[in-house]
Amino acid sequence: MKRNKTKYNRIKIVLVEQDRSSKWLSEQIGKDKSTVSRWCTNDMQPSIETLFLIAQTLNVSPKDLLTDFSKA
């Protein structure tokens, strides 16, 4: 039985909304593209510091990059 993966971040969604790619983000923040890809698929999560850097790069609030579990 396959368990559903919890999606803690919305990085991929925000990238799509801005017509950006994970490759573009990796180049902007100086991280390996495979690492950014794993964040986008929620296989792993960025540090708080990196989350703030991503938010700054995408010109959004860090809150916009996180799943709002209060609405679940």
PDB file of N, CA, C and O in Angstrom:
ATOM      1  N   MET A   1       0.843  -1.176   0.000  1.00  0.00           N
ATOM      2  CA  MET A   1       0.000   0.000   0.000  1.00  0.00           C
ATOM      3  C   MET A   1       0.894   1.248   0.000  1.00  0.00           C
ATOM      4  O   MET A   1       1.777   1.387   0.847  1.00  0.00           O
ATOM      5  N   LYS A   2       0.661   2.130  -0.937  1.00  0.00           N
ATOM      6  CA  LYS A   2       1.460   3.341  -1.068  1.00  0.00           C
ATOM      7  C   LYS A   2       0.846   4.459  -0.237  1.00  0.00           C
ATOM      8  O   LYS A   2      -0.348   4.743  -0.334  1.00  0.00           O
ATOM      9  N   ARG A   3       1.695   5.094   0.592  1.00  0.00           N
ATOM     10  CA  ARG A   3       1.220   6.218   1.404  1.00  0.00           C
ATOM     11  C   ARG A   3       1.334   7.505   0.602  1.00  0.00           C
ATOM     12  O   ARG A   3       2.276   7.691  -0.169  1.00  0.00           O
ATOM     13  N   ASN A   4       0.364   8.387   0.793  1.00  0.00           N
ATOM     14  CA  ASN A   4       0.438   9.696   0.161  1.00  0.00           C
ATOM     15  C   ASN A   4       1.506  10.526   0.854  1.00  0.00           C
ATOM     16  O   ASN A   4       1.589  10.554   2.082  1.00  0.00           O
ATOM     17  N   LYS A   5       2.310  11.192   0.061  1.00  0.00           N
ATOM     18  CA  LYS A   5       3.369  12.035   0.584  1.00  0.00           C
ATOM     19  C   LYS A   5       2.772  13.372   1.035  1.00  0.00           C
ATOM     20  O   LYS A   5       1.996  13.990   0.306  1.00  0.00           O
ATOM     21  N   THR A   6       3.135  13.804   2.226  1.00  0.00           N
ATOM     22  CA  THR A   6       2.681  15.103   2.708  1.00  0.00           C
ATOM     23  C   THR A   6       3.403  16.193   1.941  1.00  0.00           C
ATOM     24  O   THR A   6       4.628  16.171   1.817  1.00  0.00           O
ATOM     25  N   LYS A   7       2.651  17.136   1.432  1.00  0.00           N
ATOM     26  CA  LYS A   7       3.224  18.241   0.663  1.00  0.00           C
ATOM     27  C   LYS A   7       3.328  19.457   1.574  1.00  0.00           C
ATOM     28  O   LYS A   7       2.362  20.196   1.767  1.00  0.00           O
ATOM     29  N   TYR A   8       4.516  19.646   2.127  1.00  0.00           N
ATOM     30  CA  TYR A   8       4.745  20.740   3.062  1.00  0.00           C
ATOM     31  C   TYR A   8       4.968  22.073   2.362  1.00  0.00           C
ATOM     32  O   TYR A   8       4.626  23.129   2.894  1.00  0.00           O
ATOM     33  N   ASN A   9       5.548  22.014   1.157  1.00  0.00           N
ATOM     34  CA  ASN A   9       5.824  23.282   0.482  1.00  0.00           C
ATOM     35  C   ASN A   9       5.087  23.386  -0.846  1.00  0.00           C
ATOM     36  O   ASN A   9       4.632  22.389  -1.405  1.00  0.00           O
ATOM     37  N   ARG A  10       4.982  24.612  -1.335  1.00  0.00           N
ATOM     38  CA  ARG A  10       4.287  24.932  -2.585  1.00  0.00           C
ATOM     39  C   ARG A  10       5.257  25.540  -3.604  1.00  0.00           C
ATOM     40  O   ARG A  10       4.840  26.295  -4.483  1.00  0.00           O
ATOM     41  N   ILE A  11       6.531  25.217  -3.489  1.00  0.00           N
ATOM     42  CA  ILE A  11       7.535  25.821  -4.368  1.00  0.00           C
ATOM     43  C   ILE A  11       7.202  25.565  -5.830  1.00  0.00           C
ATOM     44  O   ILE A  11       7.239  26.486  -6.645  1.00  0.00           O
ATOM     45  N   LYS A  12       6.880  24.330  -6.166  1.00  0.00           N
ATOM     46  CA  LYS A  12       6.567  23.999  -7.563  1.00  0.00           C
ATOM     47  C   LYS A  12       5.358  24.794  -8.060  1.00  0.00           C
ATOM     48  O   LYS A  12       5.361  25.284  -9.190  1.00  0.00           O
ATOM     49  N   ILE A  13       4.341  24.923  -7.236  1.00  0.00           N
ATOM     50  CA  ILE A  13       3.124  25.653  -7.617  1.00  0.00           C
ATOM     51  C   ILE A  13       3.448  27.114  -7.908  1.00  0.00           C
ATOM     52  O   ILE A  13       2.991  27.671  -8.907  1.00  0.00           O
ATOM     53  N   VAL A  14       4.237  27.731  -7.033  1.00  0.00           N
ATOM     54  CA  VAL A  14       4.597  29.139  -7.228  1.00  0.00           C
ATOM     55  C   VAL A  14       5.460  29.298  -8.477  1.00  0.00           C
ATOM     56  O   VAL A  14       5.297  30.268  -9.217  1.00  0.00           O
ATOM     57  N   LEU A  15       6.369  28.367  -8.720  1.00  0.00           N
ATOM     58  CA  LEU A  15       7.179  28.429  -9.943  1.00  0.00           C
ATOM     59  C   LEU A  15       6.293  28.368 -11.186  1.00  0.00           C
ATOM     60  O   LEU A  15       6.498  29.129 -12.131  1.00  0.00           O
ATOM     61  N   VAL A  16       5.317  27.473 -11.188  1.00  0.00           N
ATOM     62  CA  VAL A  16       4.402  27.349 -12.333  1.00  0.00           C
ATOM     63  C   VAL A  16       3.603  28.634 -12.503  1.00  0.00           C
ATOM     64  O   VAL A  16       3.437  29.123 -13.621  1.00  0.00           O
ATOM     65  N   GLU A  17       3.109  29.182 -11.398  1.00  0.00           N
ATOM     66  CA  GLU A  17       2.344  30.433 -11.465  1.00  0.00           C
ATOM     67  C   GLU A  17       3.168  31.570 -12.073  1.00  0.00           C
ATOM     68  O   GLU A  17       2.628  32.462 -12.727  1.00  0.00           O
ATOM     69  N   GLN A  18       4.483  31.524 -11.848  1.00  0.00           N
ATOM     70  CA  GLN A  18       5.364  32.577 -12.358  1.00  0.00           C
ATOM     71  C   GLN A  18       6.047  32.192 -13.673  1.00  0.00           C
ATOM     72  O   GLN A  18       6.914  32.912 -14.168  1.00  0.00           O
ATOM     73  N   ASP A  19       5.644  31.051 -14.225  1.00  0.00           N
ATOM     74  CA  ASP A  19       6.228  30.560 -15.477  1.00  0.00           C
ATOM     75  C   ASP A  19       7.748  30.430 -15.373  1.00  0.00           C
ATOM     76  O   ASP A  19       8.486  30.823 -16.276  1.00  0.00           O
ATOM     77  N   ARG A  20       8.194  29.870 -14.251  1.00  0.00           N
ATOM     78  CA  ARG A  20       9.620  29.641 -13.983  1.00  0.00           C
ATOM     79  C   ARG A  20       9.852  28.146 -13.820  1.00  0.00           C
ATOM     80  O   ARG A  20       8.915  27.382 -13.585  1.00  0.00           O
ATOM     81  N   SER A  21      11.098  27.744 -13.946  1.00  0.00           N
ATOM     82  CA  SER A  21      11.443  26.329 -13.804  1.00  0.00           C
ATOM     83  C   SER A  21      12.314  26.117 -12.568  1.00  0.00           C
ATOM     84  O   SER A  21      12.885  27.062 -12.023  1.00  0.00           O
ATOM     85  N   SER A  22      12.402  24.868 -12.140  1.00  0.00           N
ATOM     86  CA  SER A  22      13.278  24.548 -11.017  1.00  0.00           C
ATOM     87  C   SER A  22      14.737  24.788 -11.407  1.00  0.00           C
ATOM     88  O   SER A  22      15.553  25.152 -10.561  1.00  0.00           O
ATOM     89  N   LYS A  23      15.064  24.588 -12.669  1.00  0.00           N
ATOM     90  CA  LYS A  23      16.425  24.874 -13.152  1.00  0.00           C
ATOM     91  C   LYS A  23      16.731  26.363 -12.992  1.00  0.00           C
ATOM     92  O   LYS A  23      17.811  26.729 -12.528  1.00  0.00           O
ATOM     93  N   TRP A  24      15.787  27.216 -13.373  1.00  0.00           N
ATOM     94  CA  TRP A  24      15.963  28.659 -13.219  1.00  0.00           C
ATOM     95  C   TRP A  24      16.191  29.003 -11.749  1.00  0.00           C
ATOM     96  O   TRP A  24      17.104  29.762 -11.423  1.00  0.00           O
ATOM     97  N   LEU A  25      15.356  28.441 -10.855  1.00  0.00           N
ATOM     98  CA  LEU A  25      15.489  28.726  -9.428  1.00  0.00           C
ATOM     99  C   LEU A  25      16.849  28.267  -8.912  1.00  0.00           C
ATOM    100  O   LEU A  25      17.496  28.984  -8.148  1.00  0.00           O
ATOM    101  N   SER A  26      17.283  27.085  -9.321  1.00  0.00           N
ATOM    102  CA  SER A  26      18.578  26.581  -8.856  1.00  0.00           C
ATOM    103  C   SER A  26      19.714  27.518  -9.260  1.00  0.00           C
ATOM    104  O   SER A  26      20.649  27.735  -8.490  1.00  0.00           O
ATOM    105  N   GLU A  27      19.632  28.065 -10.458  1.00  0.00           N
ATOM    106  CA  GLU A  27      20.657  29.008 -10.922  1.00  0.00           C
ATOM    107  C   GLU A  27      20.609  30.310 -10.121  1.00  0.00           C
ATOM    108  O   GLU A  27      21.653  30.886  -9.813  1.00  0.00           O
ATOM    109  N   GLN A  28      19.420  30.771  -9.785  1.00  0.00           N
ATOM    110  CA  GLN A  28      19.264  32.036  -9.059  1.00  0.00           C
ATOM    111  C   GLN A  28      19.781  31.954  -7.624  1.00  0.00           C
ATOM    112  O   GLN A  28      20.353  32.916  -7.111  1.00  0.00           O
ATOM    113  N   ILE A  29      19.580  30.803  -6.978  1.00  0.00           N
ATOM    114  CA  ILE A  29      19.953  30.697  -5.562  1.00  0.00           C
ATOM    115  C   ILE A  29      21.244  29.912  -5.342  1.00  0.00           C
ATOM    116  O   ILE A  29      21.686  29.754  -4.204  1.00  0.00           O
ATOM    117  N   GLY A  30      21.848  29.418  -6.423  1.00  0.00           N
ATOM    118  CA  GLY A  30      23.131  28.729  -6.305  1.00  0.00           C
ATOM    119  C   GLY A  30      23.061  27.356  -5.668  1.00  0.00           C
ATOM    120  O   GLY A  30      23.990  26.939  -4.975  1.00  0.00           O
ATOM    121  N   LYS A  31      21.970  26.656  -5.897  1.00  0.00           N
ATOM    122  CA  LYS A  31      21.811  25.290  -5.378  1.00  0.00           C
ATOM    123  C   LYS A  31      21.767  24.316  -6.542  1.00  0.00           C
ATOM    124  O   LYS A  31      21.406  24.690  -7.658  1.00  0.00           O
ATOM    125  N   ASP A  32      22.132  23.076  -6.285  1.00  0.00           N
ATOM    126  CA  ASP A  32      22.110  22.042  -7.312  1.00  0.00           C
ATOM    127  C   ASP A  32      20.687  21.844  -7.823  1.00  0.00           C
ATOM    128  O   ASP A  32      19.735  21.860  -7.043  1.00  0.00           O
ATOM    129  N   LYS A  33      20.546  21.658  -9.136  1.00  0.00           N
ATOM    130  CA  LYS A  33      19.196  21.532  -9.706  1.00  0.00           C
ATOM    131  C   LYS A  33      18.475  20.287  -9.205  1.00  0.00           C
ATOM    132  O   LYS A  33      17.247  20.286  -9.116  1.00  0.00           O
ATOM    133  N   SER A  34      19.212  19.225  -8.876  1.00  0.00           N
ATOM    134  CA  SER A  34      18.542  18.027  -8.354  1.00  0.00           C
ATOM    135  C   SER A  34      18.003  18.274  -6.942  1.00  0.00           C
ATOM    136  O   SER A  34      16.972  17.716  -6.568  1.00  0.00           O
ATOM    137  N   THR A  35      18.688  19.096  -6.167  1.00  0.00           N
ATOM    138  CA  THR A  35      18.193  19.462  -4.834  1.00  0.00           C
ATOM    139  C   THR A  35      16.905  20.259  -4.948  1.00  0.00           C
ATOM    140  O   THR A  35      15.928  19.973  -4.255  1.00  0.00           O
ATOM    141  N   VAL A  36      16.903  21.260  -5.824  1.00  0.00           N
ATOM    142  CA  VAL A  36      15.701  22.078  -6.021  1.00  0.00           C
ATOM    143  C   VAL A  36      14.555  21.213  -6.536  1.00  0.00           C
ATOM    144  O   VAL A  36      13.406  21.395  -6.133  1.00  0.00           O
ATOM    145  N   SER A  37      14.864  20.281  -7.416  1.00  0.00           N
ATOM    146  CA  SER A  37      13.842  19.373  -7.936  1.00  0.00           C
ATOM    147  C   SER A  37      13.223  18.547  -6.804  1.00  0.00           C
ATOM    148  O   SER A  37      12.013  18.321  -6.790  1.00  0.00           O
ATOM    149  N   ARG A  38      14.043  18.103  -5.866  1.00  0.00           N
ATOM    150  CA  ARG A  38      13.532  17.319  -4.734  1.00  0.00           C
ATOM    151  C   ARG A  38      12.671  18.175  -3.808  1.00  0.00           C
ATOM    152  O   ARG A  38      11.731  17.670  -3.194  1.00  0.00           O
ATOM    153  N   TRP A  39      12.987  19.465  -3.706  1.00  0.00           N
ATOM    154  CA  TRP A  39      12.115  20.364  -2.939  1.00  0.00           C
ATOM    155  C   TRP A  39      10.779  20.501  -3.645  1.00  0.00           C
ATOM    156  O   TRP A  39       9.725  20.487  -3.009  1.00  0.00           O
ATOM    157  N   CYS A  40      10.829  20.634  -4.970  1.00  0.00           N
ATOM    158  CA  CYS A  40       9.602  20.832  -5.758  1.00  0.00           C
ATOM    159  C   CYS A  40       8.669  19.631  -5.690  1.00  0.00           C
ATOM    160  O   CYS A  40       7.451  19.780  -5.788  1.00  0.00           O
ATOM    161  N   THR A  41       9.235  18.446  -5.522  1.00  0.00           N
ATOM    162  CA  THR A  41       8.416  17.241  -5.419  1.00  0.00           C
ATOM    163  C   THR A  41       8.147  16.850  -3.965  1.00  0.00           C
ATOM    164  O   THR A  41       7.533  15.818  -3.696  1.00  0.00           O
ATOM    165  N   ASN A  42       8.611  17.681  -3.037  1.00  0.00           N
ATOM    166  CA  ASN A  42       8.435  17.445  -1.603  1.00  0.00           C
ATOM    167  C   ASN A  42       9.111  16.169  -1.123  1.00  0.00           C
ATOM    168  O   ASN A  42       8.704  15.595  -0.113  1.00  0.00           O
ATOM    169  N   ASP A  43      10.143  15.717  -1.838  1.00  0.00           N
ATOM    170  CA  ASP A  43      10.930  14.577  -1.364  1.00  0.00           C
ATOM    171  C   ASP A  43      11.822  14.998  -0.203  1.00  0.00           C
ATOM    172  O   ASP A  43      12.167  14.182   0.652  1.00  0.00           O
ATOM    173  N   MET A  44      12.194  16.274  -0.177  1.00  0.00           N
ATOM    174  CA  MET A  44      12.914  16.865   0.947  1.00  0.00           C
ATOM    175  C   MET A  44      12.531  18.332   1.029  1.00  0.00           C
ATOM    176  O   MET A  44      11.907  18.875   0.118  1.00  0.00           O
ATOM    177  N   GLN A  45      12.909  18.967   2.131  1.00  0.00           N
ATOM    178  CA  GLN A  45      12.507  20.353   2.366  1.00  0.00           C
ATOM    179  C   GLN A  45      13.731  21.249   2.506  1.00  0.00           C
ATOM    180  O   GLN A  45      14.754  20.825   3.044  1.00  0.00           O
ATOM    181  N   PRO A  46      13.630  22.487   2.024  1.00  0.00           N
ATOM    182  CA  PRO A  46      14.732  23.426   2.215  1.00  0.00           C
ATOM    183  C   PRO A  46      14.793  23.895   3.667  1.00  0.00           C
ATOM    184  O   PRO A  46      13.807  23.827   4.400  1.00  0.00           O
ATOM    185  N   SER A  47      15.966  24.369   4.062  1.00  0.00           N
ATOM    186  CA  SER A  47      16.098  24.963   5.396  1.00  0.00           C
ATOM    187  C   SER A  47      15.264  26.241   5.451  1.00  0.00           C
ATOM    188  O   SER A  47      14.842  26.763   4.419  1.00  0.00           O
ATOM    189  N   ILE A  48      15.036  26.729   6.643  1.00  0.00           N
ATOM    190  CA  ILE A  48      14.291  27.982   6.809  1.00  0.00           C
ATOM    191  C   ILE A  48      15.016  29.122   6.095  1.00  0.00           C
ATOM    192  O   ILE A  48      14.389  29.943   5.426  1.00  0.00           O
ATOM    193  N   GLU A  49      16.339  29.166   6.244  1.00  0.00           N
ATOM    194  CA  GLU A  49      17.116  30.218   5.589  1.00  0.00           C
ATOM    195  C   GLU A  49      16.945  30.155   4.075  1.00  0.00           C
ATOM    196  O   GLU A  49      16.775  31.184   3.422  1.00  0.00           O
ATOM    197  N   THR A  50      16.989  28.956   3.525  1.00  0.00           N
ATOM    198  CA  THR A  50      16.838  28.788   2.079  1.00  0.00           C
ATOM    199  C   THR A  50      15.418  29.105   1.643  1.00  0.00           C
ATOM    200  O   THR A  50      15.216  29.673   0.570  1.00  0.00           O
ATOM    201  N   LEU A  51      14.438  28.749   2.451  1.00  0.00           N
ATOM    202  CA  LEU A  51      13.050  29.068   2.128  1.00  0.00           C
ATOM    203  C   LEU A  51      12.865  30.585   2.003  1.00  0.00           C
ATOM    204  O   LEU A  51      12.168  31.060   1.107  1.00  0.00           O
ATOM    205  N   PHE A  52      13.491  31.332   2.903  1.00  0.00           N
ATOM    206  CA  PHE A  52      13.417  32.796   2.831  1.00  0.00           C
ATOM    207  C   PHE A  52      14.135  33.323   1.591  1.00  0.00           C
ATOM    208  O   PHE A  52      13.678  34.286   0.974  1.00  0.00           O
ATOM    209  N   LEU A  53      15.256  32.702   1.221  1.00  0.00           N
ATOM    210  CA  LEU A  53      15.971  33.091   0.001  1.00  0.00           C
ATOM    211  C   LEU A  53      15.114  32.815  -1.234  1.00  0.00           C
ATOM    212  O   LEU A  53      15.060  33.636  -2.151  1.00  0.00           O
ATOM    213  N   ILE A  54      14.450  31.669  -1.258  1.00  0.00           N
ATOM    214  CA  ILE A  54      13.558  31.325  -2.373  1.00  0.00           C
ATOM    215  C   ILE A  54      12.425  32.345  -2.460  1.00  0.00           C
ATOM    216  O   ILE A  54      12.091  32.818  -3.546  1.00  0.00           O
ATOM    217  N   ALA A  55      11.841  32.678  -1.323  1.00  0.00           N
ATOM    218  CA  ALA A  55      10.749  33.659  -1.301  1.00  0.00           C
ATOM    219  C   ALA A  55      11.219  35.003  -1.840  1.00  0.00           C
ATOM    220  O   ALA A  55      10.524  35.638  -2.633  1.00  0.00           O
ATOM    221  N   GLN A  56      12.385  35.428  -1.414  1.00  0.00           N
ATOM    222  CA  GLN A  56      12.940  36.700  -1.887  1.00  0.00           C
ATOM    223  C   GLN A  56      13.177  36.646  -3.394  1.00  0.00           C
ATOM    224  O   GLN A  56      12.869  37.603  -4.104  1.00  0.00           O
ATOM    225  N   THR A  57      13.715  35.545  -3.881  1.00  0.00           N
ATOM    226  CA  THR A  57      13.996  35.377  -5.307  1.00  0.00           C
ATOM    227  C   THR A  57      12.716  35.405  -6.131  1.00  0.00           C
ATOM    228  O   THR A  57      12.691  35.964  -7.228  1.00  0.00           O
ATOM    229  N   LEU A  58      11.646  34.798  -5.600  1.00  0.00           N
ATOM    230  CA  LEU A  58      10.369  34.744  -6.313  1.00  0.00           C
ATOM    231  C   LEU A  58       9.470  35.942  -5.999  1.00  0.00           C
ATOM    232  O   LEU A  58       8.370  36.063  -6.538  1.00  0.00           O
ATOM    233  N   ASN A  59       9.951  36.822  -5.124  1.00  0.00           N
ATOM    234  CA  ASN A  59       9.200  38.020  -4.746  1.00  0.00           C
ATOM    235  C   ASN A  59       7.827  37.678  -4.152  1.00  0.00           C
ATOM    236  O   ASN A  59       6.806  38.267  -4.510  1.00  0.00           O
ATOM    237  N   VAL A  60       7.840  36.709  -3.236  1.00  0.00           N
ATOM    238  CA  VAL A  60       6.630  36.304  -2.521  1.00  0.00           C
ATOM    239  C   VAL A  60       6.955  36.217  -1.031  1.00  0.00           C
ATOM    240  O   VAL A  60       8.122  36.258  -0.640  1.00  0.00           O
ATOM    241  N   SER A  61       5.936  36.100  -0.221  1.00  0.00           N
ATOM    242  CA  SER A  61       6.123  35.884   1.209  1.00  0.00           C
ATOM    243  C   SER A  61       6.542  34.429   1.439  1.00  0.00           C
ATOM    244  O   SER A  61       6.066  33.539   0.734  1.00  0.00           O
ATOM    245  N   PRO A  62       7.422  34.171   2.409  1.00  0.00           N
ATOM    246  CA  PRO A  62       7.750  32.774   2.725  1.00  0.00           C
ATOM    247  C   PRO A  62       6.493  31.958   3.023  1.00  0.00           C
ATOM    248  O   PRO A  62       6.437  30.763   2.735  1.00  0.00           O
ATOM    249  N   LYS A  63       5.492  32.611   3.599  1.00  0.00           N
ATOM    250  CA  LYS A  63       4.219  31.949   3.909  1.00  0.00           C
ATOM    251  C   LYS A  63       3.561  31.389   2.647  1.00  0.00           C
ATOM    252  O   LYS A  63       2.895  30.355   2.696  1.00  0.00           O
ATOM    253  N   ASP A  64       3.750  32.078   1.515  1.00  0.00           N
ATOM    254  CA  ASP A  64       3.167  31.627   0.248  1.00  0.00           C
ATOM    255  C   ASP A  64       3.799  30.336  -0.264  1.00  0.00           C
ATOM    256  O   ASP A  64       3.239  29.661  -1.128  1.00  0.00           O
ATOM    257  N   LEU A  65       4.964  30.000   0.273  1.00  0.00           N
ATOM    258  CA  LEU A  65       5.664  28.795  -0.166  1.00  0.00           C
ATOM    259  C   LEU A  65       5.330  27.575   0.686  1.00  0.00           C
ATOM    260  O   LEU A  65       5.789  26.469   0.401  1.00  0.00           O
ATOM    261  N   LEU A  66       4.536  27.777   1.722  1.00  0.00           N
ATOM    262  CA  LEU A  66       4.191  26.683   2.625  1.00  0.00           C
ATOM    263  C   LEU A  66       2.722  26.309   2.500  1.00  0.00           C
ATOM    264  O   LEU A  66       1.868  27.165   2.269  1.00  0.00           O
ATOM    265  N   THR A  67       2.441  25.032   2.653  1.00  0.00           N
ATOM    266  CA  THR A  67       1.072  24.542   2.630  1.00  0.00           C
ATOM    267  C   THR A  67       0.356  25.008   3.892  1.00  0.00           C
ATOM    268  O   THR A  67       0.899  24.901   4.991  1.00  0.00           O
ATOM    269  N   ASP A  68      -0.840  25.514   3.738  1.00  0.00           N
ATOM    270  CA  ASP A  68      -1.648  25.970   4.868  1.00  0.00           C
ATOM    271  C   ASP A  68      -2.499  24.799   5.358  1.00  0.00           C
ATOM    272  O   ASP A  68      -3.560  24.514   4.803  1.00  0.00           O
ATOM    273  N   PHE A  69      -2.017  24.123   6.406  1.00  0.00           N
ATOM    274  CA  PHE A  69      -2.733  22.962   6.929  1.00  0.00           C
ATOM    275  C   PHE A  69      -3.965  23.353   7.741  1.00  0.00           C
ATOM    276  O   PHE A  69      -4.790  22.494   8.051  1.00  0.00           O
ATOM    277  N   SER A  70      -4.103  24.625   8.088  1.00  0.00           N
ATOM    278  CA  SER A  70      -5.283  25.046   8.848  1.00  0.00           C
ATOM    279  C   SER A  70      -6.544  24.992   7.995  1.00  0.00           C
ATOM    280  O   SER A  70      -7.654  24.971   8.526  1.00  0.00           O
ATOM    281  N   LYS A  71      -6.379  24.970   6.676  1.00  0.00           N
ATOM    282  CA  LYS A  71      -7.530  24.899   5.770  1.00  0.00           C
ATOM    283  C   LYS A  71      -7.841  23.471   5.346  1.00  0.00           C
ATOM    284  O   LYS A  71      -8.762  23.236   4.564  1.00  0.00           O
ATOM    285  N   ALA A  72      -7.074  22.523   5.861  1.00  0.00           N
ATOM    286  CA  ALA A  72      -7.269  21.122   5.466  1.00  0.00           C
ATOM    287  C   ALA A  72      -8.436  20.502   6.184  1.00  0.00           C
ATOM    288  O   ALA A  72      -8.740  19.329   5.970  1.00  0.00           O
TER     289      ALA A  72
END
